[in-house]
């Protein structure tokens, strides 16, 4: 990913993801006659960028290295020391802060923690690493924090405050991503099969420049309670959650994979309630093939565990780790647990509780397909709802055509684009998520009226405009 940076005195700039798939961080290189104060540059970037997009390190260069064809030569860009920080020095002070910082550094592979006020994701954290971090913190302090508690403010200082004050929150259906501002239209993300809200943090955080973004968290995903077993109950709870959130009259609904069918029903419900709805669908269908509910005996449950294990393993391989769960000792559920928490220091009971929540939600979601024929929206054409369908470029062409045909039957006012990556990678891979966010914003800006106010051509792309290198 290359990017343009607006700042007086800077002639050129590029921002690149560095590191391996498990641990990635953003480096910004800039060309200027002299080095600038990194904090001043960051202060300017913070005005238009979510924390997720702030570079971990800034490096001054006399010129950008180019290939003989005039393209950026990434191999010749210097790599900084991974511990170098461009953030304000703000070290831990209290005992609790030191203990959390120790876990923080262990998970992020840092030598020390320079800033307890800097976001986990800015420092290179990923959705899977956030789950590992959460498990270690809960074990260390005998707490029951959830990802929602972390996303409220994912810094060492905020987590230490929660622990010291005993500030534990009950699980919530909606997880905020990025800064929530009343003047921005609301965007609600409906996740795919057995996905954590953390999976959508890169995309949601990026889109927060234009929207107030919140993602639904499946009930029971942390193993804290029984998941929704009835689609009508689940979507009614979602409907109430959106209304209680007091959204703007203009509401954007985004679904990924299985979440696309949930978006279709919610679009119908909210339109009936008087909201102005626009829909964004990511690589999915809205009218799914339904089936009869199954009574799950031990063998059927094991088969479902195997399906979910395969789904989870594909995410690890493609997006985060060149890693496989095949051959891991134990039951399939234990293999999922050790995939989520490969570190042996995380308590076995905690691993299994989270894995079981992941599995129970996945099993419930597969069964909820049988309820779709009873949806209020099923078979109804939503003529007035403008819809953007984004297909993964790595998706098979015949499947993309099926998605377009399926969605157009319900949402005829349809725009179709593609974005890099696979079905999972387009949202979970950081670089692909940025490109996807840019394409969504650009397409909406080109097609929308005054109800969607893009700040301007550059700010509409968060000042960092992704281009093909």
CORBEL-V598693 format. One record per residue. N is the residue number from 1. RES is the residue in three letters. PSI is psi in radians with two decimals (* if undefined). OMEGA is omega in radians with two decimals (* if undefined). D_FIRST is the distance of its C-alpha to the first C-alpha in Angstrom with 2 decimals. Layout:
BEGIN
n->(N;N)
res->(RES;RES)
psi->(PSI;PSI)
omega->(OMEGA;OMEGA)
d_first->(D_FIRST;D_FIRST)
END
This chain:
BEGIN
n->(1;2;3;4;5;6;7;8;9;10;11;12;13;14;15;16;17;18;19;20;21;22;23;24;25;26;27;28;29;30;31;32;33;34;35;36;37;38;39;40;41;42;43;44;45;46;47;48;49;50;51;52;53;54;55;56;57;58;59;60;61;62;63;64;65;66;67;68;69;70;71;72;73;74;75;76;77;78;79;80;81;82;83;84;85;86;87;88;89;90;91;92;93;94;95;96;97;98;99;100;101;102;103;104;105;106;107;108;109;110;111;112;113;114;115;116;117;118;119;120;121;122;123;124;125;126;127;128;129;130;131;132;133;134;135;136;137;138;139;140;141;142;143;144;145;146;147;148;149;150;151;152;153;154;155;156;157;158;159;160;161;162;163;164;165;166;167;168;169;170;171;172;173;174;175;176;177;178;179;180;181;182;183;184;185;186;187;188;189;190;191;192;193;194;195;196;197;198;199;200;201;202;203;204;205;206;207;208;209;210;211;212;213;214;215;216;217;218;219;220;221;222;223;224;225;226;227;228;229;230;231;232;233;234;235;236;237;238;239;240;241;242;243;244;245;246;247;248;249;250;251;252;253;254;255;256;257;258;259;260;261;262;263;264;265;266;267;268;269;270;271;272;273;274;275;276;277;278;279;280;281;282;283;284;285;286;287;288;289;290;291;292;293;294;295;296;297;298;299;300;301;302;303;304;305;306;307;308;309;310;311;312;313;314;315;316;317;318;319;320;321;322;323;324;325;326;327;328;329;330;331;332;333;334;335;336;337;338;339;340;341;342;343;344;345;346;347;348;349;350;351;352;353;354;355;356;357;358;359;360;361;362;363;364;365;366;367;368;369;370;371;372;373;374;375;376;377;378;379;380;381;382;383;384;385;386;387;388;389;390;391;392;393;394;395;396;397;398;399;400;401;402;403;404;405;406;407;408;409;410;411;412;413;414;415;416;417;418;419;420;421;422;423;424;425;426;427;428;429;430;431;432;433;434;435;436;437;438;439;440;441;442;443;444;445;446;447;448;449;450;451;452;453;454;455;456;457;458;459;460;461;462;463;464;465;466;467;468;469)
res->(UNK;UNK;UNK;UNK;UNK;UNK;UNK;UNK;UNK;UNK;UNK;UNK;UNK;UNK;UNK;UNK;UNK;UNK;UNK;UNK;UNK;UNK;UNK;UNK;UNK;UNK;UNK;UNK;UNK;UNK;UNK;UNK;UNK;UNK;UNK;UNK;UNK;UNK;UNK;UNK;UNK;UNK;UNK;UNK;UNK;UNK;UNK;UNK;UNK;UNK;UNK;UNK;UNK;UNK;UNK;UNK;UNK;UNK;UNK;UNK;UNK;UNK;UNK;UNK;UNK;UNK;UNK;UNK;UNK;UNK;UNK;UNK;UNK;UNK;UNK;UNK;UNK;UNK;UNK;UNK;UNK;UNK;UNK;UNK;UNK;UNK;UNK;UNK;UNK;UNK;UNK;UNK;UNK;UNK;UNK;UNK;UNK;UNK;UNK;UNK;UNK;UNK;UNK;UNK;UNK;UNK;UNK;UNK;UNK;UNK;UNK;UNK;UNK;UNK;UNK;UNK;UNK;UNK;UNK;UNK;UNK;UNK;UNK;UNK;UNK;UNK;UNK;UNK;UNK;UNK;UNK;UNK;UNK;UNK;UNK;UNK;UNK;UNK;UNK;UNK;UNK;UNK;UNK;UNK;UNK;UNK;UNK;UNK;UNK;UNK;UNK;UNK;UNK;UNK;UNK;UNK;UNK;UNK;UNK;UNK;UNK;UNK;UNK;UNK;UNK;UNK;UNK;UNK;UNK;UNK;UNK;UNK;UNK;UNK;UNK;UNK;UNK;UNK;UNK;UNK;UNK;UNK;UNK;UNK;UNK;UNK;UNK;UNK;UNK;UNK;UNK;UNK;UNK;UNK;UNK;UNK;UNK;UNK;UNK;UNK;UNK;UNK;UNK;UNK;UNK;UNK;UNK;UNK;UNK;UNK;UNK;UNK;UNK;UNK;UNK;UNK;UNK;UNK;UNK;UNK;UNK;UNK;UNK;UNK;UNK;UNK;UNK;UNK;UNK;UNK;UNK;UNK;UNK;UNK;UNK;UNK;UNK;UNK;UNK;UNK;UNK;UNK;UNK;UNK;UNK;UNK;UNK;UNK;UNK;UNK;UNK;UNK;UNK;UNK;UNK;UNK;UNK;UNK;UNK;UNK;UNK;UNK;UNK;UNK;UNK;UNK;UNK;UNK;UNK;UNK;UNK;UNK;UNK;UNK;UNK;UNK;UNK;UNK;UNK;UNK;UNK;UNK;UNK;UNK;UNK;UNK;UNK;UNK;UNK;UNK;UNK;UNK;UNK;UNK;UNK;UNK;UNK;UNK;UNK;UNK;UNK;UNK;UNK;UNK;UNK;UNK;UNK;UNK;UNK;UNK;UNK;UNK;UNK;UNK;UNK;UNK;UNK;UNK;UNK;UNK;UNK;UNK;UNK;UNK;UNK;UNK;UNK;UNK;UNK;UNK;UNK;UNK;UNK;UNK;UNK;UNK;UNK;UNK;UNK;UNK;UNK;UNK;UNK;UNK;UNK;UNK;UNK;UNK;UNK;UNK;UNK;UNK;UNK;UNK;UNK;UNK;UNK;UNK;UNK;UNK;UNK;UNK;UNK;UNK;UNK;UNK;UNK;UNK;UNK;UNK;UNK;UNK;UNK;UNK;UNK;UNK;UNK;UNK;UNK;UNK;UNK;UNK;UNK;UNK;UNK;UNK;UNK;UNK;UNK;UNK;UNK;UNK;UNK;UNK;UNK;UNK;UNK;UNK;UNK;UNK;UNK;UNK;UNK;UNK;UNK;UNK;UNK;UNK;UNK;UNK;UNK;UNK;UNK;UNK;UNK;UNK;UNK;UNK;UNK;UNK;UNK;UNK;UNK;UNK;UNK;UNK;UNK;UNK;UNK;UNK;UNK;UNK;UNK;UNK;UNK;UNK;UNK;UNK;UNK;UNK;UNK;UNK;UNK;UNK;UNK;UNK;UNK;UNK;UNK;UNK;UNK;UNK;UNK;UNK;UNK;UNK;UNK;UNK;UNK;UNK;UNK;UNK;UNK;UNK;UNK;UNK;UNK;UNK;UNK)
psi->(2.17;2.76;2.70;2.42;2.20;2.03;2.33;2.29;-0.20;2.13;-0.75;2.72;2.59;2.60;2.23;2.51;2.25;2.93;3.09;-3.12;-0.41;-0.68;1.94;2.58;2.73;2.25;2.30;2.18;2.37;2.58;2.18;2.85;-0.51;2.82;2.46;2.89;2.03;-0.64;-0.61;-0.69;-0.81;-0.67;-0.67;-0.71;-0.62;-0.38;-0.43;-0.07;2.48;2.81;-0.64;-0.54;-0.06;2.37;2.54;-0.59;2.48;2.37;2.24;2.35;2.64;-0.57;2.76;2.33;2.37;2.69;3.05;-0.32;0.07;0.17;2.80;2.26;1.63;-0.58;-0.36;0.00;2.34;2.54;2.24;2.92;2.38;-0.39;-0.15;2.28;2.50;0.13;2.74;2.35;2.05;1.29;2.86;2.62;-0.88;2.86;-0.71;-0.72;-0.70;-0.71;-0.73;-0.71;-0.60;-0.76;-0.75;-0.88;-0.64;-0.81;-0.70;0.00;0.86;2.63;-0.57;2.89;1.95;-0.41;1.99;0.05;0.16;2.42;2.53;-0.74;-0.56;-0.59;0.10;0.11;2.64;3.03;-0.73;-0.64;-0.54;-0.62;-0.73;-0.79;-0.78;-0.78;-0.72;-0.70;-0.79;-0.66;-0.78;-0.73;0.13;0.83;3.11;0.79;2.64;3.02;-0.57;-0.72;-0.63;-0.73;-0.41;-0.72;1.66;1.20;2.80;-0.75;-0.80;-0.70;-0.71;-0.71;-0.76;-0.74;-0.80;-0.70;-0.03;0.57;1.37;2.36;2.55;2.63;2.54;2.73;-0.51;2.24;2.14;2.50;2.01;-3.08;2.28;2.11;2.36;-0.49;-0.18;2.54;2.60;2.45;2.20;2.25;2.28;1.96;2.90;-2.99;2.12;0.71;2.46;2.69;-0.52;-0.50;-0.45;0.12;-0.77;-0.81;-0.83;-0.73;-0.70;-0.77;-0.20;-0.15;-0.44;-0.37;2.78;1.88;2.32;2.54;2.39;2.39;2.21;2.28;2.24;0.03;-0.43;0.15;0.27;-0.28;3.05;2.34;2.94;2.28;-0.01;2.18;-0.62;-0.72;-0.78;-0.88;-0.49;-0.70;-0.70;-0.76;-0.81;-0.70;-0.72;-0.80;-0.73;-0.36;-0.16;1.07;2.94;2.83;-0.57;2.07;2.33;2.31;2.21;2.22;2.54;2.27;-2.12;-0.52;-0.31;-0.67;-0.59;-0.65;-0.71;-0.77;-0.75;-0.63;-0.77;-0.81;-0.80;-0.61;-0.75;-0.50;0.03;0.10;2.67;1.94;2.40;2.54;2.40;2.08;2.28;1.79;1.02;3.09;2.83;-0.55;1.77;2.77;2.18;2.86;2.91;2.51;2.50;2.49;2.14;1.89;-3.11;-0.67;-0.74;-0.69;-0.72;-0.66;-0.73;-0.71;-0.70;-0.71;-0.83;-0.63;-0.75;-0.70;-0.84;-0.70;-0.67;-0.61;-0.77;-0.83;-0.80;-0.62;-0.66;-0.96;2.50;1.40;2.58;2.57;-0.19;2.30;-0.12;2.41;2.50;-3.12;2.96;-0.68;-0.68;-0.61;-0.70;-0.76;-0.77;-0.36;-0.70;-0.68;1.36;-0.32;2.17;-0.25;-0.29;2.28;2.41;-0.79;-0.67;-0.77;-0.83;-0.59;-0.80;-0.74;-0.70;-0.67;-0.78;-0.79;-0.79;-0.71;-0.75;-0.77;-0.77;-0.73;-0.66;-0.73;-0.51;-0.34;-0.52;-0.30;-0.15;-0.54;-0.36;0.01;2.54;-0.59;-0.19;2.18;-0.09;2.46;2.21;1.43;-0.62;-0.12;1.99;2.37;2.38;2.11;2.13;2.03;2.49;2.31;-0.50;-0.05;2.54;2.40;-0.66;-0.59;-0.70;-0.74;-0.64;-0.72;-0.82;-0.80;-0.75;-0.85;-0.69;-0.39;-0.46;-0.69;1.46;-0.37;1.26;2.35;2.36;2.26;3.02;2.87;2.62;2.64;3.12;-3.07;-0.72;-0.77;-0.48;-0.45;-0.51;-0.46;2.23;-0.83;-0.74;-0.64;-0.65;-0.79;-0.77;-0.79;-0.76;-0.77;-0.63;-0.85;-0.79;-0.76;-0.74;-0.68;-0.64;-0.53;-0.25;2.78;-2.82;-0.17;-0.38;1.88;1.73;2.35;-0.94;-3.14;-0.65;-0.83;-0.45;-0.29;0.46;0.45;-0.55;1.86;1.97;2.38;2.83;2.25;*)
omega->(2.98;-3.02;3.07;-3.13;3.09;3.11;-3.10;3.09;3.13;-3.07;-3.12;3.06;3.01;3.06;-3.07;2.98;3.10;3.13;3.13;-3.04;3.11;-3.06;-3.13;3.11;-3.06;3.06;3.06;3.06;3.13;3.13;3.11;3.14;3.10;3.12;3.11;3.08;-3.09;-3.12;3.11;3.09;3.14;3.12;3.10;-3.14;-3.11;-3.13;-3.02;-3.08;2.95;-3.12;-3.11;-3.05;3.13;-3.14;3.07;-3.06;3.02;3.14;3.11;3.09;3.04;3.10;3.09;3.09;-3.10;3.02;3.12;3.10;3.09;3.11;3.14;3.10;-3.06;-3.08;-3.11;3.07;-3.12;3.09;3.12;2.98;-3.05;-3.12;3.13;-3.10;3.06;-3.09;-3.13;-3.13;-3.05;-3.00;3.07;-3.12;-3.09;3.12;3.13;3.12;3.12;-3.12;3.11;3.14;3.12;3.09;3.12;-3.10;3.12;-3.10;-3.09;3.12;3.09;3.13;3.11;-3.11;-3.09;-3.06;3.12;3.12;-3.14;-3.06;3.06;-3.07;3.06;-3.11;3.05;3.14;3.07;-3.12;3.14;3.09;3.12;3.10;3.09;3.12;-3.14;3.13;-3.13;3.13;-3.14;3.11;-3.08;-3.01;-3.14;3.14;3.12;3.13;3.10;3.12;3.11;3.12;-3.14;-3.08;3.07;3.07;-2.98;3.07;3.10;-3.10;-3.10;-3.14;3.10;3.12;3.11;-3.08;-3.11;-3.11;-3.10;-3.02;3.09;-3.10;3.06;-3.14;-3.11;3.10;-3.05;3.11;-3.13;3.10;-3.11;-3.06;3.11;-3.12;-2.99;-3.07;-3.14;3.04;3.14;3.05;-3.13;-3.12;3.08;-2.99;3.07;-3.04;3.05;3.12;3.01;3.04;-3.14;-3.13;-3.05;-3.11;3.13;-3.13;-3.10;3.14;3.11;-3.11;-3.09;3.02;-3.07;-3.07;2.82;-2.94;3.00;-3.12;3.06;3.06;3.13;3.07;3.11;-3.07;3.10;-3.14;-3.04;-3.12;3.12;-3.14;3.04;3.10;-3.13;-3.06;-3.13;3.10;-3.14;-3.07;3.03;3.06;3.09;3.14;3.13;3.13;3.12;-3.14;3.13;3.10;3.13;-3.09;3.00;3.14;3.09;-3.08;3.07;3.10;-3.13;3.09;3.07;3.06;3.13;-3.14;3.13;3.14;3.08;3.10;-3.12;3.12;-3.12;3.07;3.13;-3.11;-3.08;3.06;3.09;-3.14;3.04;3.11;3.05;-2.96;2.89;-2.99;3.03;-3.10;-3.10;2.97;-3.14;3.13;3.12;3.03;-3.07;3.00;-3.10;-3.13;3.10;3.03;-3.14;2.95;-2.96;2.98;-3.07;-3.13;-3.14;3.12;3.11;3.10;3.09;3.09;-3.13;3.08;-3.11;3.08;3.14;3.10;-3.09;3.14;3.12;3.11;3.11;-3.08;-2.94;-2.95;-2.98;-3.00;2.95;-2.83;3.10;3.08;-3.08;3.12;3.09;-3.09;3.03;3.12;3.12;3.11;3.09;3.10;3.06;-3.12;-3.12;3.00;3.09;-3.06;-3.13;-3.11;-3.09;-3.11;3.10;-3.04;-3.12;-3.11;3.13;3.10;-3.06;3.11;3.13;3.13;3.14;3.07;3.09;-3.12;-3.12;3.12;3.12;3.12;3.13;-3.11;3.09;3.13;-3.11;3.08;-3.10;-3.13;-2.94;3.12;-3.13;3.10;3.07;-3.04;-2.97;3.12;-3.13;3.12;-3.13;-3.01;-2.98;-3.04;3.09;-2.97;3.04;3.06;3.12;-3.14;3.10;-3.10;-3.14;3.11;3.11;-3.05;-3.14;3.10;3.09;3.12;3.11;3.11;-3.11;-3.14;-3.12;-3.07;-3.08;3.11;3.13;-3.11;-3.08;3.11;-2.88;2.96;-3.10;3.04;3.05;3.10;-3.06;3.04;3.13;3.13;3.14;-3.05;-3.10;-3.14;-3.02;3.08;-3.02;-3.08;3.11;-3.13;3.10;3.10;3.10;3.12;3.09;-3.09;3.08;-3.12;-3.13;-3.12;3.10;3.13;-3.14;-2.99;-3.00;3.06;-3.04;-3.13;3.08;-3.03;3.01;-3.00;2.96;-3.00;-3.12;-3.11;3.07;3.08;3.00;-3.14;3.04;-3.01;-3.11;3.07;3.04;3.13;*)
d_first->(0.00;3.80;6.62;10.39;12.96;16.59;19.14;22.32;22.39;18.67;17.98;14.27;11.46;7.93;6.67;5.65;7.40;10.54;13.79;15.31;15.25;18.09;16.78;13.20;12.53;10.11;10.81;10.79;12.18;14.38;16.90;20.36;23.98;24.50;22.87;22.82;23.90;20.97;22.87;23.28;19.58;19.00;22.01;20.60;17.27;19.49;21.19;18.37;16.03;17.11;17.54;14.86;12.17;14.00;12.78;15.18;15.61;15.58;16.34;18.14;17.96;20.37;17.88;14.51;15.26;15.08;16.22;19.49;17.77;16.13;12.49;10.55;12.33;10.39;13.79;15.52;13.64;16.24;16.02;17.99;20.68;19.50;22.38;21.42;21.10;20.40;22.31;26.00;28.32;30.01;31.49;33.52;37.21;39.09;39.90;37.97;34.83;35.22;35.70;32.61;30.55;31.82;30.52;27.19;26.76;28.00;25.53;22.47;23.81;24.36;27.38;28.37;27.50;27.12;26.64;28.33;26.99;23.25;21.75;21.43;17.94;16.81;18.28;16.25;18.56;18.01;20.42;22.44;22.69;23.96;26.72;27.64;27.80;29.92;32.29;32.88;33.56;35.91;37.75;38.11;39.48;41.06;39.11;37.74;34.59;32.13;28.40;29.43;31.11;28.00;25.66;28.23;27.17;25.42;26.57;29.26;31.55;31.46;32.08;34.88;36.45;36.48;38.14;40.69;41.66;41.80;39.38;38.55;37.62;38.59;35.88;34.63;33.40;30.72;27.96;26.33;22.58;21.59;24.11;26.90;28.25;31.24;30.13;27.03;27.67;27.75;25.42;26.69;24.80;27.04;25.72;26.18;28.82;29.50;26.12;25.93;24.58;22.23;20.34;19.30;18.59;14.75;15.15;18.40;17.36;14.49;17.12;19.66;18.84;20.75;22.94;25.14;23.72;25.93;25.78;28.97;29.85;32.23;35.66;36.57;33.11;34.00;37.39;39.12;40.99;41.71;38.93;39.70;41.93;42.47;39.82;41.97;42.30;38.57;37.60;40.49;39.22;35.76;37.51;39.52;36.53;34.75;38.00;38.66;35.21;36.59;33.56;33.28;35.12;31.87;30.23;27.07;27.30;24.37;25.24;23.47;25.47;29.00;28.26;28.28;32.06;32.51;30.69;33.11;36.08;34.82;34.04;37.65;39.11;37.33;38.14;41.74;41.63;40.72;36.97;34.68;32.12;28.83;27.23;23.71;23.94;21.27;22.33;26.00;29.53;31.96;35.27;35.17;37.85;40.28;42.58;45.52;45.06;45.84;48.16;46.25;48.36;47.17;46.14;44.12;42.38;41.48;40.07;37.87;36.77;35.83;33.73;31.88;31.50;29.89;27.47;26.58;26.36;23.86;21.57;22.00;21.41;18.37;16.39;17.87;20.38;21.62;24.85;27.81;30.64;33.03;36.10;35.74;39.28;40.70;40.63;37.63;37.33;37.41;34.64;32.46;33.57;32.66;29.26;28.60;30.24;30.31;31.65;35.47;36.11;35.25;38.57;39.43;40.84;37.70;35.51;37.89;38.13;34.39;34.30;37.34;35.82;32.74;35.20;37.66;35.11;33.73;37.32;38.26;35.33;36.28;39.83;38.94;38.05;41.81;42.17;40.04;43.02;44.55;41.66;42.83;40.02;40.55;41.42;41.08;39.03;37.08;37.31;36.24;33.01;29.91;27.44;23.82;23.23;19.71;20.01;17.75;16.81;18.15;21.30;24.43;25.29;28.78;27.57;25.29;28.40;30.45;28.19;28.44;32.18;32.73;30.87;32.35;35.81;35.34;32.90;33.81;31.86;28.66;25.29;23.16;19.47;17.13;13.78;11.94;13.69;17.33;19.88;19.09;15.49;14.32;15.55;15.79;12.51;10.49;7.00;9.24;11.28;8.98;8.52;12.23;13.17;11.89;13.81;16.77;17.09;16.86;19.36;21.67;21.65;22.67;25.37;26.74;29.70;30.39;30.36;26.59;25.84;22.32;22.48;21.25;18.68;16.23;17.35;17.21;13.45;14.00;13.58;9.82;8.90;5.80;6.14;6.37;6.08)
END
